[in-house]
Amino acid sequence: MKFSWVLLVCTAALAGAADLDCPLPGGPDTASEETCALYSACLWSGDRCLLAEDIGYQLDGPPLVIHTGYEAYLERRRPEATVFGGDVDRLHVLAVEYDDHRLGVSFRDANADRYEVPVPLDVPPLPTDPNYPVYDMSLSTDGEFELSVQHSGAEVLRMLPQFVYSDQFIEATFVLAGSDVYGFGENNHDSFRHDLDVGETWPVFALDRPPGDGVENLYGTHPFFTAIEDDFGHSFGVLFLNSNAMEYRLFRLEDGSTALTFRTTGGILDMCFFFGDSPLEVLRQYYLTIGRPVMPPYWGLGFQLCRYGYTSTDDIRAVRERMKAAQIPQDIQYSDIDYMNVRRDFTIDPRNFSDLPAYVQELREQEEVRFVYIYDPAIAAEFDGGYPSADRGVQSDVFIKWMNASLVPDDQCEGCRDYVVGYVWPESKTLFPDFLKVETVNWWVDEMRRFREISGGADGFWIDMNEPSSFGTNLEKPFNWPDDLPPWSLKCPDTKWDSPPYPTRWVRDPSNESKRLSDHTICMSTVQGNDTHPFLHYDVHNLFGYAEASATRLAMDMLLEGRRGLLVGRSTFPGSGMWTGHWLGDNTARWKDMKRSVVGMLEFNMFGIPYVGADICGFNGASTEELCLRWTQLGAFYPFSRNHNTIGTPAQDPAVWPSVAAAARDALGLRYRLLPYLYTLFWRARAFGEPVVRSLAFQFPTDPALRGVDTQFLWGDGVMVAPILDETSMTSVNVTLPAGKWWDLRDGKLAYSGDITTTFQYHVGMDEMIPVYARAGTILPWQRNETTTAAARRNPFNLSVFGDTAAGELYWDDGESRLAPYLGDFYRSQFWLESGELHMDVLQPRTDLMHQPVLETVLFYGQHQPTAVLVDGEAFEDWSFVEDVLTVRPNLDMATNHTVTLQ
């Protein structure tokens, strides 16, 4: 990085100062001249309350070049001007050159310590010396402070001078290159690319909030975005490493420039930049920094079934028998909280589910189907032997506490000590484990161990409600509070933590019943961590799900005896993908929710959690046959493919309707055939930081026509899915096919060959599968499909080769050994076709991990009929050419290299 502290001019650069709205606690709609006058850093202009242009900071002396990059000090330009008070007078700016493609820039209070996120990034402890950095930075010295970041010689980000940094509020606005911005979450986005013209402000705060119709923050917290800078596909991304309540706004300035306003209620302003020649390179850098994702077990890629509302083990058994009778593939069966004894973790209902442990073993041993139990973090506050898990938790002091004894309510339940007490699903009040304490992690692991011994030994773990959720906070009573008890709820005190000066967009959301930051969760004035290093929940609220996932993964590693296991969680944070997958929450059986699930899947593949999917056919509400059919076809191509719905609604497993059953057999049949390819993509995600599911914009970043396409997606770079997402045209779909050649995997026909991106409309009958394509240049490994992955894995392997020049690979292990991907205990081969020769190069020959280590058939698409075929130099006769598809049946030993030559 060639740092400079020069006067910045705006020729061929991004916009400078701009009119920015003052951050009024009630939002911009509450702006008035009288309200604006309450804040000395704001001024009334026309009909808007704006931040004054002369607030912010200026350099206090020239920056210093140091071994990590540089550092500088800033001082306030107008000390008397404030928004919410508590402004930091002097800031320390530190720039760290991590490597040629990663840059860190942080702003800290120069005179006092502040909370910083205790989540490590995987960056060099002492930065290496970049030889050819693709980025540069500069600061102005002309009175006001401005930060400029350049990538490949062009300015891509400028920090505007209206910069607020106070005790409980930070605001920074940036002008960005380009108009194609993606990311930030977890939000209820209707489109993958942000709509800058709408300019909506989105909150970021972990919350038990089902996706609805508003501007909502949902379960996780991902303050990361990626932008495509130009027509050449150059891209950059920024992570704001912050875990306080946040919000962001992407919009256009008066001159049309793209702008981002980022606000947070605490911590520091800590930015990590990522640069690449394409969005995928940016995401690779991001994956490597936050931690590469864990591989699911092979059986975790099979179809999964669940519902909230099973009444007994017999109920689950009946659904499973219905699936088998319909010959629908299934690898995993779940139980929601129904199995628990009065909805308490680590218990089994002795009346209706007493035989469930035996059934779990039966499924695994006789049908090769796995079972997954749900776990909630809220622990029933029942003591003195009534609920041993709670007693052991109190003995180990594992629960979140009030920050001081004066905040403990007068009506504190007996035995609840100084813990914060809420209400969730159990029939009694609940306590909340503090997963930032070692003692809590040890207790959690032990409780998992105890439960595993009595539950049949499930191989999957599902953690829910971990925002953390607490019902009815600050209200008269929770919605599910017993009618025969006096009204009660957790009431949060009026502290500066529970009532911050700027409570963010979330508090103004119509779904926020109490208009408090703590609505539907626990109070911010509680503490976590050990006594020597405590954290306010105000600061670490968004880390609760991350910490629980880490603890649960540790428990799995200790209990599963070297097997990988499956973990799916709801609330996530950057880095959660190292431990868990994610489902997109309590959606509704609506076409718009199905469409949004594609956006959510694309975003979580940005966020480093590629094992993701939505509840197929919808969780809330009653699905229709047509919706469930089309959603089943789409869901067959979610990385995490599960049908799940709520209590009190009709059953919607795919065997309910014959038409949906047929659609499931077709779509899941293709999925199961392609699982060797999908499994290889997950290995590449773990090994190299490559997203499993990709948008067309990210795969083809030099084509501006694809920047806004979010109704299609790719598996890797070789398979594209075009689902039907529109109720008004449920038998037709407009498919955008990028330049090149694409084959329809439904019939093997060439669907498009051209030099430009083109959109076609296809009729897709309700008895037909949605379009799925293979791209020229792709070699797909596959196996014949069966109704379980265990059965499919026993089949030989095959290849489908598309185009004159193509490449692909196969990763294979035993399907669940935890250390196999890390220790090289796997099979791997690469394939490539050029000049009429298909080569198989075996890099790791562990064919003992395969049931049939045989390459049975190779299908060539896009080849002319050959006059002869050679296998390893010898003439070969077992081939045929029918309808433009060349089929060769070589039955090759996959332990050695081979060549198939077409003459």
Secondary structure as the mmCIF struct_conf table of DSSP 4:
data_model
#
loop_
_struct_conf.conf_type_id
_struct_conf.id
_struct_conf.beg_label_comp_id
_struct_conf.beg_label_asym_id
_struct_conf.beg_label_seq_id
_struct_conf.end_label_comp_id
_struct_conf.end_label_asym_id
_struct_conf.end_label_seq_id
STRN STRN1 SER A 4 SER A 4
TURN_TY1_P TURN_TY1_P1 THR A 11 ALA A 12
BEND BEND1 ALA A 13 ALA A 13
BEND BEND2 ALA A 17 ALA A 17
STRN STRN2 ASP A 21 ASP A 21
TURN_TY1_P TURN_TY1_P2 PRO A 25 GLY A 26
HELX_RH_3T_P HELX_RH_3T_P1 PRO A 28 THR A 30
HELX_RH_AL_P HELX_RH_AL_P1 GLU A 33 CYS A 36
TURN_TY1_P TURN_TY1_P3 ALA A 37 LEU A 38
TURN_TY1_P TURN_TY1_P4 SER A 40 ALA A 41
STRN STRN3 CYS A 42 SER A 45
TURN_TY1_P TURN_TY1_P5 GLY A 46 ASP A 47
STRN STRN4 ARG A 48 LEU A 51
TURN_TY1_P TURN_TY1_P6 GLU A 53 ASP A 54
BEND BEND3 GLY A 56 GLY A 56
STRN STRN5 TYR A 57 LEU A 59
BEND BEND4 ASP A 60 GLY A 61
STRN STRN6 LEU A 64 ILE A 66
TURN_TY1_P TURN_TY1_P7 HIS A 67 THR A 68
STRN STRN7 GLY A 69 ARG A 76
BEND BEND5 ARG A 77 ARG A 77
TURN_TY1_P TURN_TY1_P8 PRO A 79 GLU A 80
BEND BEND6 VAL A 83 GLY A 85
STRN STRN8 ASP A 87 ASP A 87
BEND BEND7 ASP A 89 ASP A 89
STRN STRN9 ARG A 90 ASP A 99
TURN_TY1_P TURN_TY1_P9 ASP A 100 HIS A 101
STRN STRN10 ARG A 102 ASP A 109
BEND BEND8 ALA A 110 ALA A 112
BEND BEND9 VAL A 123 VAL A 123
BEND BEND10 PRO A 125 LEU A 126
BEND BEND11 ASN A 131 TYR A 132
BEND BEND12 VAL A 134 VAL A 134
STRN STRN11 TYR A 135 LEU A 139
BEND BEND13 ASP A 142 GLU A 144
STRN STRN12 LEU A 147 HIS A 151
TURN_TY1_P TURN_TY1_P10 SER A 152 GLY A 153
STRN STRN13 ALA A 154 MET A 159
BEND BEND14 PRO A 161 PRO A 161
STRN STRN14 VAL A 164 SER A 166
TURN_TY1_P TURN_TY1_P11 ASP A 167 GLN A 168
STRN STRN15 PHE A 169 LEU A 176
BEND BEND15 ALA A 177 SER A 179
STRN STRN16 ASP A 180 ASN A 187
BEND BEND16 ASP A 190 ASP A 190
BEND BEND17 PHE A 192 PHE A 192
STRN STRN17 ARG A 193 ARG A 193
TURN_TY1_P TURN_TY1_P12 LEU A 196 VAL A 198
STRN STRN18 THR A 201 VAL A 204
BEND BEND18 ASP A 213 VAL A 215
STRN STRN19 ASN A 217 ILE A 228
BEND BEND19 ASP A 230 ASP A 230
TURN_TY1_P TURN_TY1_P13 ASP A 231 PHE A 232
STRN STRN20 SER A 235 PHE A 240
BEND BEND20 ASN A 244 ALA A 245
STRN STRN21 MET A 246 ARG A 252
TURN_TY1_P TURN_TY1_P14 GLU A 254 ASP A 255
BEND BEND21 GLY A 256 GLY A 256
STRN STRN22 THR A 258 THR A 264
BEND BEND22 THR A 265 GLY A 267
STRN STRN23 LEU A 269 GLY A 276
BEND BEND23 ASP A 277 SER A 278
HELX_RH_AL_P HELX_RH_AL_P2 PRO A 279 ILE A 290
HELX_LH_PP_P HELX_LH_PP_P1 ARG A 292 PRO A 297
HELX_RH_3T_P HELX_RH_3T_P2 TYR A 298 LEU A 301
BEND BEND24 GLY A 302 GLY A 302
STRN STRN24 GLN A 304 LEU A 305
TURN_TY1_P TURN_TY1_P15 TYR A 308 GLY A 309
BEND BEND25 SER A 312 SER A 312
HELX_RH_AL_P HELX_RH_AL_P3 THR A 313 ALA A 325
TURN_TY1_P TURN_TY1_P16 ALA A 326 GLN A 327
STRN STRN25 ILE A 332 SER A 335
HELX_RH_3T_P HELX_RH_3T_P3 ILE A 337 TYR A 339
BEND BEND26 MET A 340 ASN A 341
TURN_TY1_P TURN_TY1_P17 VAL A 342 ARG A 343
TURN_TY1_P TURN_TY1_P18 ASP A 345 PHE A 346
TURN_TY1_P TURN_TY1_P19 PRO A 350 ASN A 352
BEND BEND27 PHE A 353 PHE A 353
TURN_TY1_P TURN_TY1_P20 SER A 354 ASP A 355
HELX_RH_AL_P HELX_RH_AL_P4 LEU A 356 GLU A 362
HELX_RH_PI_P HELX_RH_PI_P1 LEU A 363 GLU A 367
STRN STRN26 ARG A 370 TYR A 375
BEND BEND28 PRO A 377 PRO A 377
STRN STRN27 ILE A 379 ALA A 380
TURN_TY1_P TURN_TY1_P21 ASP A 384 GLY A 385
BEND BEND29 GLY A 386 TYR A 387
HELX_RH_AL_P HELX_RH_AL_P5 PRO A 388 GLN A 395
TURN_TY1_P TURN_TY1_P22 SER A 396 ASP A 397
STRN STRN28 PHE A 399 PHE A 399
STRN STRN29 LYS A 401 TRP A 402
BEND BEND30 MET A 403 ASN A 404
HELX_RH_3T_P HELX_RH_3T_P4 ALA A 405 LEU A 407
BEND BEND31 VAL A 408 VAL A 408
TURN_TY1_P TURN_TY1_P23 ASP A 410 ASP A 411
HELX_LH_PP_P HELX_LH_PP_P2 GLN A 412 CYS A 413
TURN_TY1_P TURN_TY1_P24 GLU A 414 GLY A 415
TURN_TY1_P TURN_TY1_P25 ARG A 417 ASP A 418
STRN STRN30 TYR A 419 TYR A 419
STRN STRN31 GLY A 422 GLY A 422
BEND BEND32 VAL A 424 SER A 428
STRN STRN32 THR A 430 LEU A 431
STRN STRN33 PRO A 433 PRO A 433
TURN_TY1_P TURN_TY1_P26 PHE A 435 LEU A 436
BEND BEND33 LYS A 437 LYS A 437
HELX_RH_AL_P HELX_RH_AL_P6 VAL A 438 SER A 455
TURN_TY1_P TURN_TY1_P27 GLY A 456 GLY A 456
BEND BEND34 ASP A 459 ASP A 459
STRN STRN34 GLY A 460 ILE A 463
BEND BEND35 MET A 465 MET A 465
TURN_TY1_P TURN_TY1_P28 ASN A 466 PRO A 468
TURN_TY1_P TURN_TY1_P29 PHE A 471 ASN A 474
BEND BEND36 LEU A 475 LYS A 477
TURN_TY1_P TURN_TY1_P30 PHE A 479 ASN A 480
TURN_TY1_P TURN_TY1_P31 ASP A 483 ASP A 484
BEND BEND37 LEU A 485 LEU A 485
TURN_TY1_P TURN_TY1_P32 LYS A 496 ASP A 498
BEND BEND38 SER A 499 SER A 499
BEND BEND39 PRO A 501 TYR A 502
HELX_RH_3T_P HELX_RH_3T_P5 ARG A 505 ARG A 508
BEND BEND40 ASP A 509 ASP A 509
TURN_TY1_P TURN_TY1_P33 PRO A 510 SER A 511
BEND BEND41 GLU A 513 SER A 514
BEND BEND42 ARG A 516 ARG A 516
TURN_TY1_P TURN_TY1_P34 LEU A 517 HIS A 520
BEND BEND43 THR A 521 THR A 521
BEND BEND44 MET A 524 SER A 525
STRN STRN35 THR A 526 GLN A 528
BEND BEND45 GLY A 529 GLY A 529
TURN_TY1_P TURN_TY1_P35 ASP A 531 THR A 532
BEND BEND46 HIS A 533 HIS A 533
STRN STRN36 PHE A 535 LEU A 536
HELX_RH_AL_P HELX_RH_AL_P7 HIS A 537 VAL A 540
HELX_RH_3T_P HELX_RH_3T_P6 HIS A 541 LEU A 543
HELX_RH_AL_P HELX_RH_AL_P8 PHE A 544 LEU A 559
TURN_TY1_P TURN_TY1_P36 LEU A 560 GLY A 562
STRN STRN37 ARG A 563 ARG A 563
STRN STRN38 LEU A 566 GLY A 569
BEND BEND47 ARG A 570 SER A 571
TURN_TY1_P TURN_TY1_P37 PRO A 574 GLY A 575
HELX_RH_3T_P HELX_RH_3T_P7 SER A 576 MET A 578
TURN_TY1_P TURN_TY1_P38 TRP A 579 TRP A 579
STRN STRN39 GLY A 581 TRP A 583
BEND BEND48 ASP A 586 ASP A 586
STRN STRN40 THR A 588 THR A 588
BEND BEND49 ALA A 589 ARG A 590
HELX_RH_AL_P HELX_RH_AL_P9 TRP A 591 MET A 606
TURN_TY1_P TURN_TY1_P39 PHE A 607 GLY A 608
BEND BEND50 TYR A 611 TYR A 611
STRN STRN41 VAL A 612 GLY A 613
STRN STRN42 ASP A 615 ILE A 616
TURN_TY1_P TURN_TY1_P40 CYS A 617 CYS A 617
BEND BEND51 PHE A 619 PHE A 619
STRN STRN43 ASN A 620 ASN A 620
BEND BEND52 GLY A 621 GLY A 621
HELX_LH_PP_P HELX_LH_PP_P3 ALA A 622 THR A 624
HELX_RH_AL_P HELX_RH_AL_P10 GLU A 625 GLY A 635
TURN_TY1_P TURN_TY1_P41 ALA A 636 PHE A 637
BEND BEND53 TYR A 638 PHE A 640
STRN STRN44 ARG A 642 ASN A 643
TURN_TY1_P TURN_TY1_P42 ILE A 647 GLY A 648
BEND BEND54 THR A 649 THR A 649
BEND BEND55 ASP A 653 ASP A 653
TURN_TY1_P TURN_TY1_P43 PRO A 654 ALA A 655
BEND BEND56 VAL A 656 TRP A 657
HELX_RH_AL_P HELX_RH_AL_P11 PRO A 658 ARG A 673
TURN_TY1_P TURN_TY1_P44 LEU A 674 LEU A 674
HELX_RH_AL_P HELX_RH_AL_P12 LEU A 675 PHE A 688
BEND BEND57 VAL A 692 VAL A 692
STRN STRN45 VAL A 693 ARG A 694
HELX_RH_AL_P HELX_RH_AL_P13 LEU A 696 GLN A 699
BEND BEND58 PHE A 700 PHE A 700
TURN_TY1_P TURN_TY1_P45 PRO A 701 THR A 702
HELX_RH_3T_P HELX_RH_3T_P8 PRO A 704 LEU A 706
TURN_TY1_P TURN_TY1_P46 ARG A 707 GLY A 708
BEND BEND59 THR A 711 THR A 711
STRN STRN46 PHE A 713 TRP A 715
TURN_TY1_P TURN_TY1_P47 GLY A 716 GLY A 718
STRN STRN47 VAL A 719 VAL A 721
HELX_RH_3T_P HELX_RH_3T_P9 GLU A 727 SER A 729
TURN_TY1_P TURN_TY1_P48 MET A 730 THR A 731
STRN STRN48 SER A 732 LEU A 737
BEND BEND60 ALA A 739 ALA A 739
STRN STRN49 GLY A 740 ASP A 744
TURN_TY1_P TURN_TY1_P49 LEU A 745 ASP A 747
STRN STRN50 LEU A 750 GLY A 754
BEND BEND61 ASP A 755 ILE A 756
STRN STRN51 THR A 758 HIS A 763
TURN_TY1_P TURN_TY1_P50 MET A 766 ASP A 767
BEND BEND62 GLU A 768 GLU A 768
HELX_LH_PP_P HELX_LH_PP_P4 MET A 769 PRO A 771
STRN STRN52 VAL A 772 ARG A 775
TURN_TY1_P TURN_TY1_P51 ALA A 776 GLY A 777
STRN STRN53 THR A 778 THR A 778
STRN STRN54 ILE A 779 GLN A 783
BEND BEND63 THR A 787 THR A 788
HELX_RH_AL_P HELX_RH_AL_P14 THR A 789 ALA A 792
TURN_TY1_P TURN_TY1_P52 ARG A 793 ARG A 794
BEND BEND64 ASN A 795 ASN A 795
HELX_LH_PP_P HELX_LH_PP_P5 PRO A 796 PRO A 796
STRN STRN55 PHE A 797 PHE A 802
BEND BEND65 GLY A 803 THR A 805
STRN STRN56 ALA A 806 TRP A 812
BEND BEND66 GLY A 815 GLY A 815
STRN STRN57 SER A 817 SER A 817
TURN_TY1_P TURN_TY1_P53 ARG A 818 LEU A 819
HELX_RH_AL_P HELX_RH_AL_P15 ALA A 820 LEU A 823
TURN_TY1_P TURN_TY1_P54 GLY A 824 GLY A 824
BEND BEND67 PHE A 826 PHE A 826
STRN STRN58 TYR A 827 GLU A 834
TURN_TY1_P TURN_TY1_P55 SER A 835 GLY A 836
STRN STRN59 GLU A 837 GLN A 844
HELX_RH_3T_P HELX_RH_3T_P10 THR A 847 LEU A 849
BEND BEND68 HIS A 851 GLN A 852
STRN STRN60 VAL A 854 TYR A 861
BEND BEND69 GLY A 862 GLY A 862
HELX_LH_PP_P HELX_LH_PP_P6 HIS A 864 PRO A 866
BEND BEND70 THR A 867 THR A 867
STRN STRN61 VAL A 869 VAL A 871
TURN_TY1_P TURN_TY1_P56 ASP A 872 GLY A 873
STRN STRN62 GLU A 874 PHE A 876
STRN STRN63 TRP A 879 VAL A 882
TURN_TY1_P TURN_TY1_P57 GLU A 883 ASP A 884
STRN STRN64 VAL A 885 VAL A 888
STRN STRN65 LEU A 892 ASP A 893
TURN_TY1_P TURN_TY1_P58 MET A 894 ALA A 895
BEND BEND71 THR A 896 THR A 896
STRN STRN66 HIS A 898 LEU A 902
#
